[in-house]
């Protein structure tokens, strides 16, 4: 007997975050439910602008960089020396949303989970095509990265009382 394959999310569902109709519905694997594109964009925006507000949802965001550790410097092709972080930001600026999804997946493969979460936020904030958003959501809302209480905490951040 062939094993059952997971049922894909419905084209229209109720958003687990705001309660509105979600069409198309974007699947949140950790919670076996869906969200609307508007809420997902808001999640992406929060991940980009205020990641420390989301540490209860994605605990790996709380990992601080060592302030005493100097940032490596690199020499650019024009001969100027800049911090590696600055050069990386310049290189990422021209990436397409699809390339950013691939970068997020690569970060996970090499164990840079905080960077993976942040890159997923950038993908979602860019309001990508459904397929690209879903790939980012599969990472963000995986059981390995997202807290089991993440849904309630995320609602609280998106819709403060």
PyMOL CGO cylinders between C-alpha atoms (Angstrom):
from pymol import cmd
from pymol.cgo import CYLINDER

trace = [
    CYLINDER, 0.00, 0.00, 0.00, 1.32, 3.43, -0.96, 0.3, 1, 1, 1, 1, 1, 1,
    CYLINDER, 1.32, 3.43, -0.96, 1.87, 5.83, 2.00, 0.3, 1, 1, 1, 1, 1, 1,
    CYLINDER, 1.87, 5.83, 2.00, -0.52, 8.76, 2.23, 0.3, 1, 1, 1, 1, 1, 1,
    CYLINDER, -0.52, 8.76, 2.23, 0.90, 12.07, 1.12, 0.3, 1, 1, 1, 1, 1, 1,
    CYLINDER, 0.90, 12.07, 1.12, 0.12, 15.21, 3.14, 0.3, 1, 1, 1, 1, 1, 1,
    CYLINDER, 0.12, 15.21, 3.14, -2.90, 17.10, 1.97, 0.3, 1, 1, 1, 1, 1, 1,
    CYLINDER, -2.90, 17.10, 1.97, -1.95, 20.46, 0.49, 0.3, 1, 1, 1, 1, 1, 1,
    CYLINDER, -1.95, 20.46, 0.49, -3.59, 23.46, 2.13, 0.3, 1, 1, 1, 1, 1, 1,
    CYLINDER, -3.59, 23.46, 2.13, -6.90, 24.63, 0.75, 0.3, 1, 1, 1, 1, 1, 1,
    CYLINDER, -6.90, 24.63, 0.75, -6.92, 27.46, -1.76, 0.3, 1, 1, 1, 1, 1, 1,
    CYLINDER, -6.92, 27.46, -1.76, -9.17, 29.38, 0.64, 0.3, 1, 1, 1, 1, 1, 1,
    CYLINDER, -9.17, 29.38, 0.64, -8.92, 29.01, 4.41, 0.3, 1, 1, 1, 1, 1, 1,
    CYLINDER, -8.92, 29.01, 4.41, -9.19, 31.06, 7.58, 0.3, 1, 1, 1, 1, 1, 1,
    CYLINDER, -9.19, 31.06, 7.58, -6.02, 32.89, 8.60, 0.3, 1, 1, 1, 1, 1, 1,
    CYLINDER, -6.02, 32.89, 8.60, -4.72, 31.56, 11.93, 0.3, 1, 1, 1, 1, 1, 1,
    CYLINDER, -4.72, 31.56, 11.93, -3.32, 35.02, 12.70, 0.3, 1, 1, 1, 1, 1, 1,
    CYLINDER, -3.32, 35.02, 12.70, -6.09, 37.52, 11.91, 0.3, 1, 1, 1, 1, 1, 1,
    CYLINDER, -6.09, 37.52, 11.91, -9.11, 35.27, 11.38, 0.3, 1, 1, 1, 1, 1, 1,
    CYLINDER, -9.11, 35.27, 11.38, -9.90, 36.64, 7.92, 0.3, 1, 1, 1, 1, 1, 1,
    CYLINDER, -9.90, 36.64, 7.92, -10.29, 34.57, 4.79, 0.3, 1, 1, 1, 1, 1, 1,
    CYLINDER, -10.29, 34.57, 4.79, -6.94, 33.59, 3.33, 0.3, 1, 1, 1, 1, 1, 1,
    CYLINDER, -6.94, 33.59, 3.33, -6.99, 33.29, -0.45, 0.3, 1, 1, 1, 1, 1, 1,
    CYLINDER, -6.99, 33.29, -0.45, -4.57, 32.00, -1.44, 0.3, 1, 1, 1, 1, 1, 1,
    CYLINDER, -4.57, 32.00, -1.44, -3.88, 30.31, 1.84, 0.3, 1, 1, 1, 1, 1, 1,
    CYLINDER, -3.88, 30.31, 1.84, -0.24, 30.04, 2.88, 0.3, 1, 1, 1, 1, 1, 1,
    CYLINDER, -0.24, 30.04, 2.88, 0.50, 26.98, 4.98, 0.3, 1, 1, 1, 1, 1, 1,
    CYLINDER, 0.50, 26.98, 4.98, 2.12, 27.24, 8.44, 0.3, 1, 1, 1, 1, 1, 1,
    CYLINDER, 2.12, 27.24, 8.44, 3.57, 23.75, 9.01, 0.3, 1, 1, 1, 1, 1, 1,
    CYLINDER, 3.57, 23.75, 9.01, 4.19, 24.11, 12.78, 0.3, 1, 1, 1, 1, 1, 1,
    CYLINDER, 4.19, 24.11, 12.78, 0.49, 24.82, 13.36, 0.3, 1, 1, 1, 1, 1, 1,
    CYLINDER, 0.49, 24.82, 13.36, -1.08, 22.78, 10.54, 0.3, 1, 1, 1, 1, 1, 1,
    CYLINDER, -1.08, 22.78, 10.54, -3.09, 25.76, 9.38, 0.3, 1, 1, 1, 1, 1, 1,
    CYLINDER, -3.09, 25.76, 9.38, -2.96, 28.72, 7.05, 0.3, 1, 1, 1, 1, 1, 1,
    CYLINDER, -2.96, 28.72, 7.05, -2.35, 32.44, 7.00, 0.3, 1, 1, 1, 1, 1, 1,
    CYLINDER, -2.35, 32.44, 7.00, -3.25, 35.24, 4.64, 0.3, 1, 1, 1, 1, 1, 1,
    CYLINDER, -3.25, 35.24, 4.64, -0.71, 37.12, 2.54, 0.3, 1, 1, 1, 1, 1, 1,
    CYLINDER, -0.71, 37.12, 2.54, -1.27, 40.34, 4.48, 0.3, 1, 1, 1, 1, 1, 1,
    CYLINDER, -1.27, 40.34, 4.48, -0.34, 38.76, 7.81, 0.3, 1, 1, 1, 1, 1, 1,
    CYLINDER, -0.34, 38.76, 7.81, 2.64, 37.00, 6.27, 0.3, 1, 1, 1, 1, 1, 1,
    CYLINDER, 2.64, 37.00, 6.27, 3.95, 40.33, 4.92, 0.3, 1, 1, 1, 1, 1, 1,
    CYLINDER, 3.95, 40.33, 4.92, 3.56, 41.80, 8.41, 0.3, 1, 1, 1, 1, 1, 1,
    CYLINDER, 3.56, 41.80, 8.41, 5.50, 38.87, 9.88, 0.3, 1, 1, 1, 1, 1, 1,
    CYLINDER, 5.50, 38.87, 9.88, 8.27, 39.48, 7.35, 0.3, 1, 1, 1, 1, 1, 1,
    CYLINDER, 8.27, 39.48, 7.35, 8.34, 43.17, 8.17, 0.3, 1, 1, 1, 1, 1, 1,
    CYLINDER, 8.34, 43.17, 8.17, 8.64, 42.43, 11.90, 0.3, 1, 1, 1, 1, 1, 1,
    CYLINDER, 8.64, 42.43, 11.90, 11.46, 39.97, 11.27, 0.3, 1, 1, 1, 1, 1, 1,
    CYLINDER, 11.46, 39.97, 11.27, 13.35, 42.63, 9.32, 0.3, 1, 1, 1, 1, 1, 1,
    CYLINDER, 13.35, 42.63, 9.32, 12.68, 45.65, 11.54, 0.3, 1, 1, 1, 1, 1, 1,
    CYLINDER, 12.68, 45.65, 11.54, 12.28, 44.22, 15.05, 0.3, 1, 1, 1, 1, 1, 1,
    CYLINDER, 12.28, 44.22, 15.05, 13.60, 40.65, 15.27, 0.3, 1, 1, 1, 1, 1, 1,
    CYLINDER, 13.60, 40.65, 15.27, 14.21, 40.89, 19.03, 0.3, 1, 1, 1, 1, 1, 1,
    CYLINDER, 14.21, 40.89, 19.03, 10.44, 41.30, 19.56, 0.3, 1, 1, 1, 1, 1, 1,
    CYLINDER, 10.44, 41.30, 19.56, 10.03, 37.81, 18.10, 0.3, 1, 1, 1, 1, 1, 1,
    CYLINDER, 10.03, 37.81, 18.10, 12.44, 35.82, 20.26, 0.3, 1, 1, 1, 1, 1, 1,
    CYLINDER, 12.44, 35.82, 20.26, 9.58, 34.03, 22.05, 0.3, 1, 1, 1, 1, 1, 1,
    CYLINDER, 9.58, 34.03, 22.05, 8.46, 32.74, 18.68, 0.3, 1, 1, 1, 1, 1, 1,
    CYLINDER, 8.46, 32.74, 18.68, 11.86, 32.08, 17.11, 0.3, 1, 1, 1, 1, 1, 1,
    CYLINDER, 11.86, 32.08, 17.11, 14.27, 31.66, 20.06, 0.3, 1, 1, 1, 1, 1, 1,
    CYLINDER, 14.27, 31.66, 20.06, 17.31, 31.58, 17.78, 0.3, 1, 1, 1, 1, 1, 1,
    CYLINDER, 17.31, 31.58, 17.78, 16.77, 35.28, 17.04, 0.3, 1, 1, 1, 1, 1, 1,
    CYLINDER, 16.77, 35.28, 17.04, 17.93, 36.04, 20.58, 0.3, 1, 1, 1, 1, 1, 1,
    CYLINDER, 17.93, 36.04, 20.58, 21.46, 34.82, 19.93, 0.3, 1, 1, 1, 1, 1, 1,
    CYLINDER, 21.46, 34.82, 19.93, 23.51, 37.96, 20.18, 0.3, 1, 1, 1, 1, 1, 1,
    CYLINDER, 23.51, 37.96, 20.18, 26.75, 38.49, 18.35, 0.3, 1, 1, 1, 1, 1, 1,
    CYLINDER, 26.75, 38.49, 18.35, 29.81, 38.72, 20.55, 0.3, 1, 1, 1, 1, 1, 1,
    CYLINDER, 29.81, 38.72, 20.55, 30.38, 42.46, 20.96, 0.3, 1, 1, 1, 1, 1, 1,
    CYLINDER, 30.38, 42.46, 20.96, 34.02, 41.87, 21.89, 0.3, 1, 1, 1, 1, 1, 1,
    CYLINDER, 34.02, 41.87, 21.89, 34.69, 39.88, 18.72, 0.3, 1, 1, 1, 1, 1, 1,
    CYLINDER, 34.69, 39.88, 18.72, 35.86, 42.26, 15.98, 0.3, 1, 1, 1, 1, 1, 1,
    CYLINDER, 35.86, 42.26, 15.98, 34.06, 42.04, 12.66, 0.3, 1, 1, 1, 1, 1, 1,
    CYLINDER, 34.06, 42.04, 12.66, 36.43, 40.74, 9.97, 0.3, 1, 1, 1, 1, 1, 1,
    CYLINDER, 36.43, 40.74, 9.97, 37.52, 43.27, 7.36, 0.3, 1, 1, 1, 1, 1, 1,
    CYLINDER, 37.52, 43.27, 7.36, 37.90, 42.54, 3.66, 0.3, 1, 1, 1, 1, 1, 1,
    CYLINDER, 37.90, 42.54, 3.66, 39.41, 44.42, 0.79, 0.3, 1, 1, 1, 1, 1, 1,
    CYLINDER, 39.41, 44.42, 0.79, 37.08, 45.29, -2.06, 0.3, 1, 1, 1, 1, 1, 1,
    CYLINDER, 37.08, 45.29, -2.06, 38.16, 45.24, -5.71, 0.3, 1, 1, 1, 1, 1, 1,
    CYLINDER, 38.16, 45.24, -5.71, 38.55, 49.04, -5.66, 0.3, 1, 1, 1, 1, 1, 1,
    CYLINDER, 38.55, 49.04, -5.66, 41.15, 48.72, -2.89, 0.3, 1, 1, 1, 1, 1, 1,
    CYLINDER, 41.15, 48.72, -2.89, 38.99, 50.01, -0.03, 0.3, 1, 1, 1, 1, 1, 1,
    CYLINDER, 38.99, 50.01, -0.03, 38.69, 48.00, 3.16, 0.3, 1, 1, 1, 1, 1, 1,
    CYLINDER, 38.69, 48.00, 3.16, 35.26, 47.41, 4.70, 0.3, 1, 1, 1, 1, 1, 1,
    CYLINDER, 35.26, 47.41, 4.70, 33.75, 45.15, 7.33, 0.3, 1, 1, 1, 1, 1, 1,
    CYLINDER, 33.75, 45.15, 7.33, 32.61, 41.80, 5.97, 0.3, 1, 1, 1, 1, 1, 1,
    CYLINDER, 32.61, 41.80, 5.97, 29.07, 42.57, 7.18, 0.3, 1, 1, 1, 1, 1, 1,
    CYLINDER, 29.07, 42.57, 7.18, 28.96, 45.72, 5.02, 0.3, 1, 1, 1, 1, 1, 1,
    CYLINDER, 28.96, 45.72, 5.02, 30.25, 43.92, 1.93, 0.3, 1, 1, 1, 1, 1, 1,
    CYLINDER, 30.25, 43.92, 1.93, 27.72, 41.13, 2.44, 0.3, 1, 1, 1, 1, 1, 1,
    CYLINDER, 27.72, 41.13, 2.44, 24.87, 43.67, 2.74, 0.3, 1, 1, 1, 1, 1, 1,
    CYLINDER, 24.87, 43.67, 2.74, 25.99, 45.35, -0.49, 0.3, 1, 1, 1, 1, 1, 1,
    CYLINDER, 25.99, 45.35, -0.49, 26.05, 42.02, -2.31, 0.3, 1, 1, 1, 1, 1, 1,
    CYLINDER, 26.05, 42.02, -2.31, 22.60, 41.01, -1.00, 0.3, 1, 1, 1, 1, 1, 1,
    CYLINDER, 22.60, 41.01, -1.00, 21.03, 44.31, -2.05, 0.3, 1, 1, 1, 1, 1, 1,
    CYLINDER, 21.03, 44.31, -2.05, 20.80, 43.18, -5.70, 0.3, 1, 1, 1, 1, 1, 1,
    CYLINDER, 20.80, 43.18, -5.70, 19.50, 39.67, -5.03, 0.3, 1, 1, 1, 1, 1, 1,
    CYLINDER, 19.50, 39.67, -5.03, 16.12, 38.67, -6.41, 0.3, 1, 1, 1, 1, 1, 1,
    CYLINDER, 16.12, 38.67, -6.41, 13.51, 37.29, -4.03, 0.3, 1, 1, 1, 1, 1, 1,
    CYLINDER, 13.51, 37.29, -4.03, 14.10, 33.81, -5.44, 0.3, 1, 1, 1, 1, 1, 1,
    CYLINDER, 14.10, 33.81, -5.44, 17.83, 34.16, -4.77, 0.3, 1, 1, 1, 1, 1, 1,
    CYLINDER, 17.83, 34.16, -4.77, 17.05, 35.27, -1.21, 0.3, 1, 1, 1, 1, 1, 1,
    CYLINDER, 17.05, 35.27, -1.21, 14.97, 32.11, -0.67, 0.3, 1, 1, 1, 1, 1, 1,
    CYLINDER, 14.97, 32.11, -0.67, 17.90, 30.04, -1.94, 0.3, 1, 1, 1, 1, 1, 1,
    CYLINDER, 17.90, 30.04, -1.94, 20.21, 31.96, 0.39, 0.3, 1, 1, 1, 1, 1, 1,
    CYLINDER, 20.21, 31.96, 0.39, 17.90, 31.26, 3.35, 0.3, 1, 1, 1, 1, 1, 1,
    CYLINDER, 17.90, 31.26, 3.35, 17.96, 27.56, 2.49, 0.3, 1, 1, 1, 1, 1, 1,
    CYLINDER, 17.96, 27.56, 2.49, 21.75, 27.64, 2.19, 0.3, 1, 1, 1, 1, 1, 1,
    CYLINDER, 21.75, 27.64, 2.19, 22.08, 29.36, 5.57, 0.3, 1, 1, 1, 1, 1, 1,
    CYLINDER, 22.08, 29.36, 5.57, 20.15, 26.46, 7.09, 0.3, 1, 1, 1, 1, 1, 1,
    CYLINDER, 20.15, 26.46, 7.09, 22.35, 23.90, 5.36, 0.3, 1, 1, 1, 1, 1, 1,
    CYLINDER, 22.35, 23.90, 5.36, 25.49, 25.47, 6.87, 0.3, 1, 1, 1, 1, 1, 1,
    CYLINDER, 25.49, 25.47, 6.87, 24.01, 26.00, 10.33, 0.3, 1, 1, 1, 1, 1, 1,
    CYLINDER, 24.01, 26.00, 10.33, 23.49, 29.78, 10.27, 0.3, 1, 1, 1, 1, 1, 1,
    CYLINDER, 23.49, 29.78, 10.27, 19.98, 29.60, 11.67, 0.3, 1, 1, 1, 1, 1, 1,
    CYLINDER, 19.98, 29.60, 11.67, 19.65, 33.19, 12.87, 0.3, 1, 1, 1, 1, 1, 1,
    CYLINDER, 19.65, 33.19, 12.87, 20.67, 34.45, 9.43, 0.3, 1, 1, 1, 1, 1, 1,
    CYLINDER, 20.67, 34.45, 9.43, 18.26, 31.95, 7.87, 0.3, 1, 1, 1, 1, 1, 1,
    CYLINDER, 18.26, 31.95, 7.87, 15.36, 33.36, 9.91, 0.3, 1, 1, 1, 1, 1, 1,
    CYLINDER, 15.36, 33.36, 9.91, 16.31, 36.94, 9.06, 0.3, 1, 1, 1, 1, 1, 1,
    CYLINDER, 16.31, 36.94, 9.06, 16.57, 36.16, 5.35, 0.3, 1, 1, 1, 1, 1, 1,
    CYLINDER, 16.57, 36.16, 5.35, 13.13, 34.51, 5.42, 0.3, 1, 1, 1, 1, 1, 1,
    CYLINDER, 13.13, 34.51, 5.42, 11.81, 37.75, 6.89, 0.3, 1, 1, 1, 1, 1, 1,
    CYLINDER, 11.81, 37.75, 6.89, 13.26, 39.71, 3.98, 0.3, 1, 1, 1, 1, 1, 1,
    CYLINDER, 13.26, 39.71, 3.98, 11.63, 37.30, 1.55, 0.3, 1, 1, 1, 1, 1, 1,
    CYLINDER, 11.63, 37.30, 1.55, 8.20, 37.67, 3.15, 0.3, 1, 1, 1, 1, 1, 1,
    CYLINDER, 8.20, 37.67, 3.15, 8.48, 41.46, 3.47, 0.3, 1, 1, 1, 1, 1, 1,
    CYLINDER, 8.48, 41.46, 3.47, 9.09, 41.62, -0.29, 0.3, 1, 1, 1, 1, 1, 1,
    CYLINDER, 9.09, 41.62, -0.29, 5.61, 40.13, -0.88, 0.3, 1, 1, 1, 1, 1, 1,
    CYLINDER, 5.61, 40.13, -0.88, 6.85, 37.39, -3.20, 0.3, 1, 1, 1, 1, 1, 1,
    CYLINDER, 6.85, 37.39, -3.20, 4.92, 34.96, -5.34, 0.3, 1, 1, 1, 1, 1, 1,
    CYLINDER, 4.92, 34.96, -5.34, 3.00, 32.37, -3.31, 0.3, 1, 1, 1, 1, 1, 1,
    CYLINDER, 3.00, 32.37, -3.31, 5.52, 29.60, -4.10, 0.3, 1, 1, 1, 1, 1, 1,
    CYLINDER, 5.52, 29.60, -4.10, 8.47, 31.64, -2.82, 0.3, 1, 1, 1, 1, 1, 1,
    CYLINDER, 8.47, 31.64, -2.82, 6.57, 32.78, 0.27, 0.3, 1, 1, 1, 1, 1, 1,
    CYLINDER, 6.57, 32.78, 0.27, 5.66, 29.18, 1.03, 0.3, 1, 1, 1, 1, 1, 1,
    CYLINDER, 5.66, 29.18, 1.03, 9.30, 28.09, 0.87, 0.3, 1, 1, 1, 1, 1, 1,
    CYLINDER, 9.30, 28.09, 0.87, 10.19, 30.78, 3.42, 0.3, 1, 1, 1, 1, 1, 1,
    CYLINDER, 10.19, 30.78, 3.42, 7.23, 29.78, 5.62, 0.3, 1, 1, 1, 1, 1, 1,
    CYLINDER, 7.23, 29.78, 5.62, 8.28, 26.13, 5.52, 0.3, 1, 1, 1, 1, 1, 1,
    CYLINDER, 8.28, 26.13, 5.52, 11.54, 27.25, 7.14, 0.3, 1, 1, 1, 1, 1, 1,
    CYLINDER, 11.54, 27.25, 7.14, 10.13, 29.81, 9.58, 0.3, 1, 1, 1, 1, 1, 1,
    CYLINDER, 10.13, 29.81, 9.58, 7.30, 27.66, 10.84, 0.3, 1, 1, 1, 1, 1, 1,
    CYLINDER, 7.30, 27.66, 10.84, 9.20, 24.38, 11.04, 0.3, 1, 1, 1, 1, 1, 1,
    CYLINDER, 9.20, 24.38, 11.04, 9.00, 22.56, 14.40, 0.3, 1, 1, 1, 1, 1, 1,
    CYLINDER, 9.00, 22.56, 14.40, 12.78, 22.88, 14.73, 0.3, 1, 1, 1, 1, 1, 1,
    CYLINDER, 12.78, 22.88, 14.73, 12.81, 26.70, 14.59, 0.3, 1, 1, 1, 1, 1, 1,
    CYLINDER, 12.81, 26.70, 14.59, 9.39, 27.90, 15.74, 0.3, 1, 1, 1, 1, 1, 1,
    CYLINDER, 9.39, 27.90, 15.74, 8.21, 27.69, 19.35, 0.3, 1, 1, 1, 1, 1, 1,
    CYLINDER, 8.21, 27.69, 19.35, 5.07, 25.61, 19.95, 0.3, 1, 1, 1, 1, 1, 1,
    CYLINDER, 5.07, 25.61, 19.95, 3.55, 28.72, 21.58, 0.3, 1, 1, 1, 1, 1, 1,
    CYLINDER, 3.55, 28.72, 21.58, 4.60, 30.79, 18.61, 0.3, 1, 1, 1, 1, 1, 1,
    CYLINDER, 4.60, 30.79, 18.61, 1.13, 31.31, 17.22, 0.3, 1, 1, 1, 1, 1, 1,
    CYLINDER, 1.13, 31.31, 17.22, -0.27, 33.07, 20.29, 0.3, 1, 1, 1, 1, 1, 1,
    CYLINDER, -0.27, 33.07, 20.29, 2.88, 35.14, 20.73, 0.3, 1, 1, 1, 1, 1, 1,
    CYLINDER, 2.88, 35.14, 20.73, 2.90, 36.09, 17.05, 0.3, 1, 1, 1, 1, 1, 1,
    CYLINDER, 2.90, 36.09, 17.05, -0.74, 37.20, 17.20, 0.3, 1, 1, 1, 1, 1, 1,
    CYLINDER, -0.74, 37.20, 17.20, 0.19, 39.40, 20.16, 0.3, 1, 1, 1, 1, 1, 1,
    CYLINDER, 0.19, 39.40, 20.16, 3.00, 41.05, 18.19, 0.3, 1, 1, 1, 1, 1, 1,
    CYLINDER, 3.00, 41.05, 18.19, 0.92, 41.53, 15.03, 0.3, 1, 1, 1, 1, 1, 1,
    CYLINDER, 0.92, 41.53, 15.03, -2.21, 42.72, 16.83, 0.3, 1, 1, 1, 1, 1, 1,
    CYLINDER, -2.21, 42.72, 16.83, -1.22, 44.31, 20.15, 0.3, 1, 1, 1, 1, 1, 1,
    CYLINDER, -1.22, 44.31, 20.15, -4.12, 44.96, 22.52, 0.3, 1, 1, 1, 1, 1, 1,
]
cmd.load_cgo(trace, "trace")
